[in-house]
């Protein structure tokens, strides 16, 4: 599993992440991104789309990390 870390202070609401992975990301009315998955984790089925969203973010507000060992 992969953890999604979003730096809300960097997010400018461009919406590329939501367009690429709408099952994972949504923009609030204020323009900040929200991660829709439980515990901000995604399985292998969504990792490729989320990685594409990470690369597409023009302000580098999205970062993916592996789940720390011993968790879950």
CHARMM-style PDB file with segment names, atoms N, HN, CA, C and O in Angstrom:
ATOM      1  N   UNK     1       0.845  -1.182   0.000  1.00  0.00      PROA
ATOM      2  CA  UNK     1       0.000   0.000   0.000  1.00  0.00      PROA
ATOM      3  C   UNK     1       0.890   1.244   0.000  1.00  0.00      PROA
ATOM      4  O   UNK     1       2.036   1.220   0.448  1.00  0.00      PROA
ATOM      5  N   UNK     2       0.327   2.307  -0.509  1.00  0.00      PROA
ATOM      6  HN  UNK     2      -0.604   2.326  -0.873  1.00  0.00      PROA
ATOM      7  CA  UNK     2       1.043   3.565  -0.618  1.00  0.00      PROA
ATOM      8  C   UNK     2       0.279   4.666   0.104  1.00  0.00      PROA
ATOM      9  O   UNK     2      -0.940   4.772  -0.029  1.00  0.00      PROA
ATOM     10  N   UNK     3       0.991   5.475   0.860  1.00  0.00      PROA
ATOM     11  HN  UNK     3       1.982   5.389   0.967  1.00  0.00      PROA
ATOM     12  CA  UNK     3       0.372   6.600   1.575  1.00  0.00      PROA
ATOM     13  C   UNK     3       0.485   7.858   0.718  1.00  0.00      PROA
ATOM     14  O   UNK     3       1.511   8.103   0.084  1.00  0.00      PROA
ATOM     15  N   UNK     4      -0.577   8.643   0.711  1.00  0.00      PROA
ATOM     16  HN  UNK     4      -1.411   8.444   1.226  1.00  0.00      PROA
ATOM     17  CA  UNK     4      -0.612   9.915  -0.007  1.00  0.00      PROA
ATOM     18  C   UNK     4      -0.447  11.032   1.015  1.00  0.00      PROA
ATOM     19  O   UNK     4      -1.216  11.131   1.971  1.00  0.00      PROA
ATOM     20  N   UNK     5       0.547  11.857   0.806  1.00  0.00      PROA
ATOM     21  HN  UNK     5       1.171  11.777   0.029  1.00  0.00      PROA
ATOM     22  CA  UNK     5       0.757  13.026   1.649  1.00  0.00      PROA
ATOM     23  C   UNK     5       0.488  14.263   0.805  1.00  0.00      PROA
ATOM     24  O   UNK     5       1.092  14.440  -0.253  1.00  0.00      PROA
ATOM     25  N   UNK     6      -0.410  15.111   1.267  1.00  0.00      PROA
ATOM     26  HN  UNK     6      -0.900  14.967   2.126  1.00  0.00      PROA
ATOM     27  CA  UNK     6      -0.740  16.347   0.563  1.00  0.00      PROA
ATOM     28  C   UNK     6      -0.371  17.524   1.441  1.00  0.00      PROA
ATOM     29  O   UNK     6      -0.775  17.599   2.602  1.00  0.00      PROA
ATOM     30  N   UNK     7       0.392  18.434   0.885  1.00  0.00      PROA
ATOM     31  HN  UNK     7       0.720  18.373  -0.058  1.00  0.00      PROA
ATOM     32  CA  UNK     7       0.751  19.667   1.578  1.00  0.00      PROA
ATOM     33  C   UNK     7      -0.282  20.718   1.182  1.00  0.00      PROA
ATOM     34  O   UNK     7      -0.158  21.369   0.144  1.00  0.00      PROA
ATOM     35  N   UNK     8      -1.297  20.872   2.020  1.00  0.00      PROA
ATOM     36  HN  UNK     8      -1.398  20.343   2.863  1.00  0.00      PROA
ATOM     37  CA  UNK     8      -2.397  21.789   1.711  1.00  0.00      PROA
ATOM     38  C   UNK     8      -1.925  23.230   1.571  1.00  0.00      PROA
ATOM     39  O   UNK     8      -2.558  24.020   0.871  1.00  0.00      PROA
ATOM     40  N   UNK     9      -0.828  23.579   2.223  1.00  0.00      PROA
ATOM     41  HN  UNK     9      -0.313  22.937   2.791  1.00  0.00      PROA
ATOM     42  CA  UNK     9      -0.332  24.948   2.115  1.00  0.00      PROA
ATOM     43  C   UNK     9       0.259  25.230   0.732  1.00  0.00      PROA
ATOM     44  O   UNK     9       0.346  26.388   0.324  1.00  0.00      PROA
ATOM     45  N   UNK    10       0.660  24.194   0.016  1.00  0.00      PROA
ATOM     46  HN  UNK    10       0.589  23.253   0.348  1.00  0.00      PROA
ATOM     47  CA  UNK    10       1.199  24.359  -1.340  1.00  0.00      PROA
ATOM     48  C   UNK    10       0.106  24.285  -2.404  1.00  0.00      PROA
ATOM     49  O   UNK    10       0.236  24.878  -3.474  1.00  0.00      PROA
ATOM     50  N   UNK    11      -0.971  23.557  -2.109  1.00  0.00      PROA
ATOM     51  HN  UNK    11      -1.077  23.075  -1.240  1.00  0.00      PROA
ATOM     52  CA  UNK    11      -2.020  23.318  -3.100  1.00  0.00      PROA
ATOM     53  C   UNK    11      -2.645  24.634  -3.553  1.00  0.00      PROA
ATOM     54  O   UNK    11      -3.051  25.462  -2.738  1.00  0.00      PROA
ATOM     55  N   UNK    12      -2.713  24.805  -4.865  1.00  0.00      PROA
ATOM     56  HN  UNK    12      -2.383  24.132  -5.528  1.00  0.00      PROA
ATOM     57  CA  UNK    12      -3.322  26.003  -5.456  1.00  0.00      PROA
ATOM     58  C   UNK    12      -4.631  25.689  -6.178  1.00  0.00      PROA
ATOM     59  O   UNK    12      -5.198  26.564  -6.833  1.00  0.00      PROA
ATOM     60  N   UNK    13      -5.112  24.464  -6.067  1.00  0.00      PROA
ATOM     61  HN  UNK    13      -4.651  23.753  -5.535  1.00  0.00      PROA
ATOM     62  CA  UNK    13      -6.401  24.105  -6.627  1.00  0.00      PROA
ATOM     63  C   UNK    13      -6.437  23.968  -8.137  1.00  0.00      PROA
ATOM     64  O   UNK    13      -7.477  24.211  -8.750  1.00  0.00      PROA
ATOM     65  N   UNK    14      -5.335  23.587  -8.747  1.00  0.00      PROA
ATOM     66  HN  UNK    14      -4.490  23.389  -8.249  1.00  0.00      PROA
ATOM     67  CA  UNK    14      -5.310  23.420 -10.204  1.00  0.00      PROA
ATOM     68  C   UNK    14      -6.241  22.296 -10.660  1.00  0.00      PROA
ATOM     69  O   UNK    14      -6.799  22.369 -11.755  1.00  0.00      PROA
ATOM     70  N   UNK    15      -6.416  21.267  -9.847  1.00  0.00      PROA
ATOM     71  HN  UNK    15      -5.963  21.208  -8.958  1.00  0.00      PROA
ATOM     72  CA  UNK    15      -7.357  20.195 -10.146  1.00  0.00      PROA
ATOM     73  C   UNK    15      -6.831  19.096 -11.054  1.00  0.00      PROA
ATOM     74  O   UNK    15      -7.596  18.213 -11.442  1.00  0.00      PROA
ATOM     75  N   UNK    16      -5.555  19.121 -11.404  1.00  0.00      PROA
ATOM     76  HN  UNK    16      -4.934  19.839 -11.089  1.00  0.00      PROA
ATOM     77  CA  UNK    16      -5.013  18.061 -12.254  1.00  0.00      PROA
ATOM     78  C   UNK    16      -5.114  16.706 -11.570  1.00  0.00      PROA
ATOM     79  O   UNK    16      -5.420  15.706 -12.220  1.00  0.00      PROA
ATOM     80  N   UNK    17      -4.864  16.663 -10.278  1.00  0.00      PROA
ATOM     81  HN  UNK    17      -4.616  17.476  -9.750  1.00  0.00      PROA
ATOM     82  CA  UNK    17      -4.940  15.404  -9.541  1.00  0.00      PROA
ATOM     83  C   UNK    17      -6.348  14.820  -9.599  1.00  0.00      PROA
ATOM     84  O   UNK    17      -6.520  13.619  -9.810  1.00  0.00      PROA
ATOM     85  N   UNK    18      -7.333  15.657  -9.415  1.00  0.00      PROA
ATOM     86  HN  UNK    18      -7.193  16.633  -9.244  1.00  0.00      PROA
ATOM     87  CA  UNK    18      -8.729  15.211  -9.459  1.00  0.00      PROA
ATOM     88  C   UNK    18      -9.084  14.705 -10.853  1.00  0.00      PROA
ATOM     89  O   UNK    18      -9.813  13.722 -10.988  1.00  0.00      PROA
ATOM     90  N   UNK    19      -8.579  15.363 -11.885  1.00  0.00      PROA
ATOM     91  HN  UNK    19      -7.987  16.162 -11.776  1.00  0.00      PROA
ATOM     92  CA  UNK    19      -8.844  14.922 -13.241  1.00  0.00      PROA
ATOM     93  C   UNK    19      -8.201  13.588 -13.564  1.00  0.00      PROA
ATOM     94  O   UNK    19      -8.756  12.797 -14.327  1.00  0.00      PROA
ATOM     95  N   UNK    20      -7.032  13.330 -12.987  1.00  0.00      PROA
ATOM     96  HN  UNK    20      -6.582  13.973 -12.367  1.00  0.00      PROA
ATOM     97  CA  UNK    20      -6.299  12.093 -13.244  1.00  0.00      PROA
ATOM     98  C   UNK    20      -6.820  10.947 -12.382  1.00  0.00      PROA
ATOM     99  O   UNK    20      -6.954   9.822 -12.865  1.00  0.00      PROA
ATOM    100  N   UNK    21      -7.113  11.217 -11.119  1.00  0.00      PROA
ATOM    101  HN  UNK    21      -7.004  12.130 -10.727  1.00  0.00      PROA
ATOM    102  CA  UNK    21      -7.536  10.173 -10.174  1.00  0.00      PROA
ATOM    103  C   UNK    21      -8.752  10.641  -9.379  1.00  0.00      PROA
ATOM    104  O   UNK    21      -8.637  10.918  -8.185  1.00  0.00      PROA
ATOM    105  N   UNK    22      -9.915  10.732 -10.023  1.00  0.00      PROA
ATOM    106  HN  UNK    22     -10.009  10.507 -10.993  1.00  0.00      PROA
ATOM    107  CA  UNK    22     -11.103  11.264  -9.347  1.00  0.00      PROA
ATOM    108  C   UNK    22     -11.627  10.391  -8.209  1.00  0.00      PROA
ATOM    109  O   UNK    22     -12.399  10.866  -7.376  1.00  0.00      PROA
ATOM    110  N   UNK    23     -11.221   9.124  -8.161  1.00  0.00      PROA
ATOM    111  HN  UNK    23     -10.594   8.737  -8.837  1.00  0.00      PROA
ATOM    112  CA  UNK    23     -11.630   8.264  -7.052  1.00  0.00      PROA
ATOM    113  C   UNK    23     -10.787   8.506  -5.811  1.00  0.00      PROA
ATOM    114  O   UNK    23     -11.103   8.014  -4.727  1.00  0.00      PROA
ATOM    115  N   UNK    24      -9.700   9.276  -5.979  1.00  0.00      PROA
ATOM    116  HN  UNK    24      -9.443   9.675  -6.859  1.00  0.00      PROA
ATOM    117  CA  UNK    24      -8.770   9.494  -4.874  1.00  0.00      PROA
ATOM    118  C   UNK    24      -8.755  10.945  -4.420  1.00  0.00      PROA
ATOM    119  O   UNK    24      -8.638  11.212  -3.224  1.00  0.00      PROA
ATOM    120  N   UNK    25      -8.872  11.891  -5.353  1.00  0.00      PROA
ATOM    121  HN  UNK    25      -8.967  11.674  -6.325  1.00  0.00      PROA
ATOM    122  CA  UNK    25      -8.749  13.312  -5.032  1.00  0.00      PROA
ATOM    123  C   UNK    25     -10.023  14.077  -5.368  1.00  0.00      PROA
ATOM    124  O   UNK    25     -10.712  13.764  -6.339  1.00  0.00      PROA
ATOM    125  N   UNK    26     -10.324  15.082  -4.554  1.00  0.00      PROA
ATOM    126  HN  UNK    26      -9.765  15.336  -3.766  1.00  0.00      PROA
ATOM    127  CA  UNK    26     -11.419  16.015  -4.823  1.00  0.00      PROA
ATOM    128  C   UNK    26     -10.989  17.391  -4.335  1.00  0.00      PROA
ATOM    129  O   UNK    26     -10.256  17.509  -3.353  1.00  0.00      PROA
ATOM    130  N   UNK    27     -11.445  18.421  -5.017  1.00  0.00      PROA
ATOM    131  HN  UNK    27     -12.041  18.326  -5.815  1.00  0.00      PROA
ATOM    132  CA  UNK    27     -11.142  19.786  -4.584  1.00  0.00      PROA
ATOM    133  C   UNK    27     -12.280  20.319  -3.731  1.00  0.00      PROA
ATOM    134  O   UNK    27     -13.451  20.158  -4.075  1.00  0.00      PROA
ATOM    135  N   UNK    28     -11.934  20.955  -2.618  1.00  0.00      PROA
ATOM    136  HN  UNK    28     -10.983  21.086  -2.339  1.00  0.00      PROA
ATOM    137  CA  UNK    28     -12.921  21.637  -1.787  1.00  0.00      PROA
ATOM    138  C   UNK    28     -13.372  22.905  -2.503  1.00  0.00      PROA
ATOM    139  O   UNK    28     -12.729  23.344  -3.456  1.00  0.00      PROA
ATOM    140  N   UNK    29     -14.450  23.481  -2.057  1.00  0.00      PROA
ATOM    141  HN  UNK    29     -14.972  23.124  -1.282  1.00  0.00      PROA
ATOM    142  CA  UNK    29     -14.920  24.753  -2.602  1.00  0.00      PROA
ATOM    143  C   UNK    29     -13.855  25.842  -2.470  1.00  0.00      PROA
ATOM    144  O   UNK    29     -13.782  26.753  -3.295  1.00  0.00      PROA
ATOM    145  N   UNK    30     -13.028  25.738  -1.423  1.00  0.00      PROA
ATOM    146  HN  UNK    30     -13.087  24.997  -0.753  1.00  0.00      PROA
ATOM    147  CA  UNK    30     -11.964  26.716  -1.204  1.00  0.00      PROA
ATOM    148  C   UNK    30     -10.794  26.484  -2.151  1.00  0.00      PROA
ATOM    149  O   UNK    30      -9.893  27.320  -2.226  1.00  0.00      PROA
ATOM    150  N   UNK    31     -10.786  25.360  -2.879  1.00  0.00      PROA
ATOM    151  HN  UNK    31     -11.518  24.681  -2.818  1.00  0.00      PROA
ATOM    152  CA  UNK    31      -9.739  25.080  -3.846  1.00  0.00      PROA
ATOM    153  C   UNK    31      -8.650  24.145  -3.375  1.00  0.00      PROA
ATOM    154  O   UNK    31      -7.770  23.800  -4.164  1.00  0.00      PROA
ATOM    155  N   UNK    32      -8.669  23.719  -2.126  1.00  0.00      PROA
ATOM    156  HN  UNK    32      -9.384  23.999  -1.485  1.00  0.00      PROA
ATOM    157  CA  UNK    32      -7.648  22.798  -1.627  1.00  0.00      PROA
ATOM    158  C   UNK    32      -8.066  21.356  -1.906  1.00  0.00      PROA
ATOM    159  O   UNK    32      -9.252  21.026  -1.909  1.00  0.00      PROA
ATOM    160  N   UNK    33      -7.079  20.517  -2.137  1.00  0.00      PROA
ATOM    161  HN  UNK    33      -6.116  20.785  -2.135  1.00  0.00      PROA
ATOM    162  CA  UNK    33      -7.348  19.124  -2.458  1.00  0.00      PROA
ATOM    163  C   UNK    33      -7.640  18.317  -1.198  1.00  0.00      PROA
ATOM    164  O   UNK    33      -7.097  18.589  -0.127  1.00  0.00      PROA
ATOM    165  N   UNK    34      -8.506  17.324  -1.347  1.00  0.00      PROA
ATOM    166  HN  UNK    34      -8.947  17.103  -2.216  1.00  0.00      PROA
ATOM    167  CA  UNK    34      -8.836  16.390  -0.280  1.00  0.00      PROA
ATOM    168  C   UNK    34      -8.568  14.987  -0.799  1.00  0.00      PROA
ATOM    169  O   UNK    34      -8.895  14.674  -1.944  1.00  0.00      PROA
ATOM    170  N   UNK    35      -7.978  14.147   0.027  1.00  0.00      PROA
ATOM    171  HN  UNK    35      -7.712  14.401   0.957  1.00  0.00      PROA
ATOM    172  CA  UNK    35      -7.776  12.745  -0.311  1.00  0.00      PROA
ATOM    173  C   UNK    35      -9.006  11.981   0.160  1.00  0.00      PROA
ATOM    174  O   UNK    35      -9.390  12.072   1.326  1.00  0.00      PROA
ATOM    175  N   UNK    36      -9.623  11.231  -0.745  1.00  0.00      PROA
ATOM    176  HN  UNK    36      -9.312  11.157  -1.692  1.00  0.00      PROA
ATOM    177  CA  UNK    36     -10.888  10.574  -0.463  1.00  0.00      PROA
ATOM    178  C   UNK    36     -10.757   9.177   0.122  1.00  0.00      PROA
ATOM    179  O   UNK    36     -11.755   8.604   0.559  1.00  0.00      PROA
ATOM    180  N   UNK    37      -9.566   8.620   0.143  1.00  0.00      PROA
ATOM    181  HN  UNK    37      -8.756   9.085  -0.212  1.00  0.00      PROA
ATOM    182  CA  UNK    37      -9.383   7.247   0.607  1.00  0.00      PROA
ATOM    183  C   UNK    37      -9.180   7.191   2.110  1.00  0.00      PROA
ATOM    184  O   UNK    37      -8.726   8.153   2.729  1.00  0.00      PROA
ATOM    185  N   UNK    38      -9.522   6.049   2.684  1.00  0.00      PROA
ATOM    186  HN  UNK    38      -9.891   5.267   2.182  1.00  0.00      PROA
ATOM    187  CA  UNK    38      -9.355   5.857   4.124  1.00  0.00      PROA
ATOM    188  C   UNK    38      -7.884   5.935   4.495  1.00  0.00      PROA
ATOM    189  O   UNK    38      -7.036   5.329   3.840  1.00  0.00      PROA
ATOM    190  N   UNK    39      -7.591   6.674   5.532  1.00  0.00      PROA
ATOM    191  HN  UNK    39      -8.280   7.167   6.064  1.00  0.00      PROA
ATOM    192  CA  UNK    39      -6.225   6.816   6.058  1.00  0.00      PROA
ATOM    193  C   UNK    39      -5.232   7.304   5.014  1.00  0.00      PROA
ATOM    194  O   UNK    39      -4.029   7.096   5.168  1.00  0.00      PROA
ATOM    195  N   UNK    40      -5.705   7.942   3.967  1.00  0.00      PROA
ATOM    196  HN  UNK    40      -6.683   8.111   3.841  1.00  0.00      PROA
ATOM    197  CA  UNK    40      -4.866   8.468   2.889  1.00  0.00      PROA
ATOM    198  C   UNK    40      -3.965   7.382   2.286  1.00  0.00      PROA
ATOM    199  O   UNK    40      -2.820   7.644   1.919  1.00  0.00      PROA
ATOM    200  N   UNK    41      -4.501   6.163   2.193  1.00  0.00      PROA
ATOM    201  HN  UNK    41      -5.431   5.951   2.492  1.00  0.00      PROA
ATOM    202  CA  UNK    41      -3.768   5.035   1.644  1.00  0.00      PROA
ATOM    203  C   UNK    41      -4.445   4.567   0.357  1.00  0.00      PROA
ATOM    204  O   UNK    41      -5.667   4.642   0.224  1.00  0.00      PROA
ATOM    205  N   UNK    42      -3.634   4.083  -0.591  1.00  0.00      PROA
ATOM    206  HN  UNK    42      -2.642   4.023  -0.484  1.00  0.00      PROA
ATOM    207  CA  UNK    42      -4.171   3.469  -1.808  1.00  0.00      PROA
ATOM    208  C   UNK    42      -3.469   2.145  -2.049  1.00  0.00      PROA
ATOM    209  O   UNK    42      -2.300   1.965  -1.708  1.00  0.00      PROA
ATOM    210  N   UNK    43      -4.217   1.218  -2.650  1.00  0.00      PROA
ATOM    211  HN  UNK    43      -5.167   1.364  -2.927  1.00  0.00      PROA
ATOM    212  CA  UNK    43      -3.650  -0.072  -3.012  1.00  0.00      PROA
ATOM    213  C   UNK    43      -3.016  -0.015  -4.387  1.00  0.00      PROA
ATOM    214  O   UNK    43      -3.006   1.026  -5.044  1.00  0.00      PROA
ATOM    215  N   UNK    44      -2.493  -1.142  -4.805  1.00  0.00      PROA
ATOM    216  HN  UNK    44      -2.501  -1.988  -4.271  1.00  0.00      PROA
ATOM    217  CA  UNK    44      -1.796  -1.231  -6.083  1.00  0.00      PROA
ATOM    218  C   UNK    44      -2.683  -0.836  -7.262  1.00  0.00      PROA
ATOM    219  O   UNK    44      -2.182  -0.334  -8.268  1.00  0.00      PROA
ATOM    220  N   UNK    45      -3.988  -1.055  -7.151  1.00  0.00      PROA
ATOM    221  HN  UNK    45      -4.395  -1.463  -6.334  1.00  0.00      PROA
ATOM    222  CA  UNK    45      -4.904  -0.744  -8.248  1.00  0.00      PROA
ATOM    223  C   UNK    45      -4.966   0.747  -8.556  1.00  0.00      PROA
ATOM    224  O   UNK    45      -5.294   1.124  -9.681  1.00  0.00      PROA
ATOM    225  N   UNK    46      -4.661   1.598  -7.589  1.00  0.00      PROA
ATOM    226  HN  UNK    46      -4.395   1.292  -6.675  1.00  0.00      PROA
ATOM    227  CA  UNK    46      -4.726   3.048  -7.785  1.00  0.00      PROA
ATOM    228  C   UNK    46      -3.361   3.737  -7.757  1.00  0.00      PROA
ATOM    229  O   UNK    46      -3.264   4.933  -8.029  1.00  0.00      PROA
ATOM    230  N   UNK    47      -2.327   2.998  -7.435  1.00  0.00      PROA
ATOM    231  HN  UNK    47      -2.406   2.026  -7.214  1.00  0.00      PROA
ATOM    232  CA  UNK    47      -1.009   3.608  -7.264  1.00  0.00      PROA
ATOM    233  C   UNK    47      -0.511   4.285  -8.542  1.00  0.00      PROA
ATOM    234  O   UNK    47       0.054   5.376  -8.473  1.00  0.00      PROA
ATOM    235  N   UNK    48      -0.706   3.665  -9.696  1.00  0.00      PROA
ATOM    236  HN  UNK    48      -1.165   2.778  -9.752  1.00  0.00      PROA
ATOM    237  CA  UNK    48      -0.218   4.262 -10.949  1.00  0.00      PROA
ATOM    238  C   UNK    48      -0.893   5.601 -11.224  1.00  0.00      PROA
ATOM    239  O   UNK    48      -0.227   6.558 -11.618  1.00  0.00      PROA
ATOM    240  N   UNK    49      -2.205   5.680 -11.022  1.00  0.00      PROA
ATOM    241  HN  UNK    49      -2.747   4.903 -10.702  1.00  0.00      PROA
ATOM    242  CA  UNK    49      -2.930   6.932 -11.269  1.00  0.00      PROA
ATOM    243  C   UNK    49      -2.500   8.002 -10.268  1.00  0.00      PROA
ATOM    244  O   UNK    49      -2.344   9.167 -10.634  1.00  0.00      PROA
ATOM    245  N   UNK    50      -2.310   7.617  -9.019  1.00  0.00      PROA
ATOM    246  HN  UNK    50      -2.436   6.671  -8.722  1.00  0.00      PROA
ATOM    247  CA  UNK    50      -1.901   8.577  -8.002  1.00  0.00      PROA
ATOM    248  C   UNK    50      -0.472   9.061  -8.272  1.00  0.00      PROA
ATOM    249  O   UNK    50      -0.168  10.236  -8.062  1.00  0.00      PROA
ATOM    250  N   UNK    51       0.396   8.174  -8.729  1.00  0.00      PROA
ATOM    251  HN  UNK    51       0.149   7.220  -8.899  1.00  0.00      PROA
ATOM    252  CA  UNK    51       1.764   8.575  -9.076  1.00  0.00      PROA
ATOM    253  C   UNK    51       1.749   9.551 -10.251  1.00  0.00      PROA
ATOM    254  O   UNK    51       2.542  10.492 -10.289  1.00  0.00      PROA
ATOM    255  N   UNK    52       0.855   9.330 -11.203  1.00  0.00      PROA
ATOM    256  HN  UNK    52       0.211   8.565 -11.173  1.00  0.00      PROA
ATOM    257  CA  UNK    52       0.717  10.273 -12.324  1.00  0.00      PROA
ATOM    258  C   UNK    52       0.240  11.630 -11.823  1.00  0.00      PROA
ATOM    259  O   UNK    52       0.723  12.667 -12.278  1.00  0.00      PROA
ATOM    260  N   UNK    53      -0.707  11.627 -10.889  1.00  0.00      PROA
ATOM    261  HN  UNK    53      -1.100  10.785 -10.520  1.00  0.00      PROA
ATOM    262  CA  UNK    53      -1.189  12.883 -10.300  1.00  0.00      PROA
ATOM    263  C   UNK    53      -0.068  13.595  -9.549  1.00  0.00      PROA
ATOM    264  O   UNK    53       0.037  14.821  -9.601  1.00  0.00      PROA
ATOM    265  N   UNK    54       0.757  12.838  -8.862  1.00  0.00      PROA
ATOM    266  HN  UNK    54       0.671  11.842  -8.821  1.00  0.00      PROA
ATOM    267  CA  UNK    54       1.900  13.420  -8.148  1.00  0.00      PROA
ATOM    268  C   UNK    54       2.833  14.124  -9.134  1.00  0.00      PROA
ATOM    269  O   UNK    54       3.255  15.255  -8.892  1.00  0.00      PROA
ATOM    270  N   UNK    55       3.152  13.464 -10.235  1.00  0.00      PROA
ATOM    271  HN  UNK    55       2.809  12.545 -10.432  1.00  0.00      PROA
ATOM    272  CA  UNK    55       4.035  14.054 -11.245  1.00  0.00      PROA
ATOM    273  C   UNK    55       3.400  15.267 -11.921  1.00  0.00      PROA
ATOM    274  O   UNK    55       4.104  16.206 -12.294  1.00  0.00      PROA
ATOM    275  N   UNK    56       2.081  15.257 -12.081  1.00  0.00      PROA
ATOM    276  HN  UNK    56       1.509  14.494 -11.778  1.00  0.00      PROA
ATOM    277  CA  UNK    56       1.380  16.329 -12.794  1.00  0.00      PROA
ATOM    278  C   UNK    56       1.167  17.579 -11.947  1.00  0.00      PROA
ATOM    279  O   UNK    56       0.937  18.657 -12.496  1.00  0.00      PROA
ATOM    280  N   UNK    57       1.238  17.459 -10.639  1.00  0.00      PROA
ATOM    281  HN  UNK    57       1.425  16.584 -10.193  1.00  0.00      PROA
ATOM    282  CA  UNK    57       0.955  18.605  -9.772  1.00  0.00      PROA
ATOM    283  C   UNK    57       1.994  19.706 -10.006  1.00  0.00      PROA
ATOM    284  O   UNK    57       3.182  19.500  -9.761  1.00  0.00      PROA
ATOM    285  N   UNK    58       1.547  20.872 -10.481  1.00  0.00      PROA
ATOM    286  HN  UNK    58       0.582  21.039 -10.680  1.00  0.00      PROA
ATOM    287  CA  UNK    58       2.488  21.942 -10.817  1.00  0.00      PROA
ATOM    288  C   UNK    58       3.166  22.590  -9.612  1.00  0.00      PROA
ATOM    289  O   UNK    58       4.151  23.310  -9.775  1.00  0.00      PROA
ATOM    290  N   UNK    59       2.658  22.346  -8.414  1.00  0.00      PROA
ATOM    291  HN  UNK    59       1.858  21.760  -8.281  1.00  0.00      PROA
ATOM    292  CA  UNK    59       3.263  22.945  -7.222  1.00  0.00      PROA
ATOM    293  C   UNK    59       3.827  21.887  -6.268  1.00  0.00      PROA
ATOM    294  O   UNK    59       4.195  22.197  -5.135  1.00  0.00      PROA
ATOM    295  N   UNK    60       3.890  20.650  -6.732  1.00  0.00      PROA
ATOM    296  HN  UNK    60       3.592  20.399  -7.653  1.00  0.00      PROA
ATOM    297  CA  UNK    60       4.455  19.537  -5.952  1.00  0.00      PROA
ATOM    298  C   UNK    60       3.820  19.414  -4.564  1.00  0.00      PROA
ATOM    299  O   UNK    60       4.517  19.251  -3.563  1.00  0.00      PROA
ATOM    300  N   UNK    61       2.497  19.493  -4.523  1.00  0.00      PROA
ATOM    301  HN  UNK    61       1.931  19.625  -5.336  1.00  0.00      PROA
ATOM    302  CA  UNK    61       1.783  19.400  -3.251  1.00  0.00      PROA
ATOM    303  C   UNK    61       1.488  17.951  -2.853  1.00  0.00      PROA
ATOM    304  O   UNK    61       1.077  17.691  -1.722  1.00  0.00      PROA
ATOM    305  N   UNK    62       1.694  17.012  -3.773  1.00  0.00      PROA
ATOM    306  HN  UNK    62       2.027  17.222  -4.692  1.00  0.00      PROA
ATOM    307  CA  UNK    62       1.387  15.602  -3.518  1.00  0.00      PROA
ATOM    308  C   UNK    62       2.685  14.817  -3.448  1.00  0.00      PROA
ATOM    309  O   UNK    62       3.565  14.963  -4.296  1.00  0.00      PROA
ATOM    310  N   UNK    63       2.789  13.977  -2.416  1.00  0.00      PROA
ATOM    311  HN  UNK    63       2.074  13.858  -1.727  1.00  0.00      PROA
ATOM    312  CA  UNK    63       3.952  13.105  -2.285  1.00  0.00      PROA
ATOM    313  C   UNK    63       3.479  11.720  -1.863  1.00  0.00      PROA
ATOM    314  O   UNK    63       2.634  11.592  -0.977  1.00  0.00      PROA
ATOM    315  N   UNK    64       4.015  10.704  -2.485  1.00  0.00      PROA
ATOM    316  HN  UNK    64       4.702  10.809  -3.204  1.00  0.00      PROA
ATOM    317  CA  UNK    64       3.663   9.336  -2.156  1.00  0.00      PROA
ATOM    318  C   UNK    64       4.787   8.686  -1.370  1.00  0.00      PROA
ATOM    319  O   UNK    64       5.965   8.899  -1.658  1.00  0.00      PROA
ATOM    320  N   UNK    65       4.417   7.893  -0.376  1.00  0.00      PROA
ATOM    321  HN  UNK    65       3.460   7.719  -0.141  1.00  0.00      PROA
ATOM    322  CA  UNK    65       5.383   7.135   0.399  1.00  0.00      PROA
ATOM    323  C   UNK    65       4.811   5.756   0.648  1.00  0.00      PROA
ATOM    324  O   UNK    65       3.594   5.573   0.666  1.00  0.00      PROA
ATOM    325  N   UNK    66       5.686   4.790   0.840  1.00  0.00      PROA
ATOM    326  HN  UNK    66       6.675   4.939   0.825  1.00  0.00      PROA
ATOM    327  CA  UNK    66       5.231   3.459   1.219  1.00  0.00      PROA
ATOM    328  C   UNK    66       4.768   3.479   2.662  1.00  0.00      PROA
ATOM    329  O   UNK    66       5.199   4.310   3.462  1.00  0.00      PROA
ATOM    330  N   UNK    67       3.881   2.546   2.978  1.00  0.00      PROA
ATOM    331  HN  UNK    67       3.531   1.871   2.328  1.00  0.00      PROA
ATOM    332  CA  UNK    67       3.417   2.446   4.356  1.00  0.00      PROA
ATOM    333  C   UNK    67       4.585   2.024   5.233  1.00  0.00      PROA
ATOM    334  O   UNK    67       5.303   1.084   4.891  1.00  0.00      PROA
ATOM    335  N   UNK    68       4.786   2.698   6.351  1.00  0.00      PROA
ATOM    336  HN  UNK    68       4.203   3.461   6.629  1.00  0.00      PROA
ATOM    337  CA  UNK    68       5.881   2.315   7.247  1.00  0.00      PROA
ATOM    338  C   UNK    68       5.746   0.875   7.730  1.00  0.00      PROA
ATOM    339  O   UNK    68       4.638   0.393   7.963  1.00  0.00      PROA
ATOM    340  N   UNK    69       6.866   0.202   7.876  1.00  0.00      PROA
ATOM    341  HN  UNK    69       7.766   0.594   7.686  1.00  0.00      PROA
ATOM    342  CA  UNK    69       6.852  -1.178   8.380  1.00  0.00      PROA
ATOM    343  C   UNK    69       6.244  -1.212   9.791  1.00  0.00      PROA
ATOM    344  O   UNK    69       6.417  -0.295  10.594  1.00  0.00      PROA
ATOM    345  N   UNK    70       5.532  -2.297  10.050  1.00  0.00      PROA
ATOM    346  HN  UNK    70       5.391  -3.042   9.398  1.00  0.00      PROA
ATOM    347  CA  UNK    70       4.910  -2.458  11.356  1.00  0.00      PROA
ATOM    348  C   UNK    70       3.539  -1.826  11.450  1.00  0.00      PROA
ATOM    349  O   UNK    70       2.842  -2.004  12.449  1.00  0.00      PROA
ATOM    350  N   UNK    71       3.139  -1.084  10.417  1.00  0.00      PROA
ATOM    351  HN  UNK    71       3.706  -0.940   9.606  1.00  0.00      PROA
ATOM    352  CA  UNK    71       1.818  -0.449  10.431  1.00  0.00      PROA
ATOM    353  C   UNK    71       0.847  -1.381   9.760  1.00  0.00      PROA
ATOM    354  O   UNK    71       1.129  -1.882   8.671  1.00  0.00      PROA
ATOM    355  N   UNK    72      -0.287  -1.631  10.374  1.00  0.00      PROA
ATOM    356  HN  UNK    72      -0.517  -1.224  11.259  1.00  0.00      PROA
ATOM    357  CA  UNK    72      -1.333  -2.449   9.779  1.00  0.00      PROA
ATOM    358  C   UNK    72      -0.922  -3.847   9.687  1.00  0.00      PROA
ATOM    359  OT1 UNK    72      -1.685  -4.685   9.207  1.00  0.00      PROA
TER     360      UNK     72
END
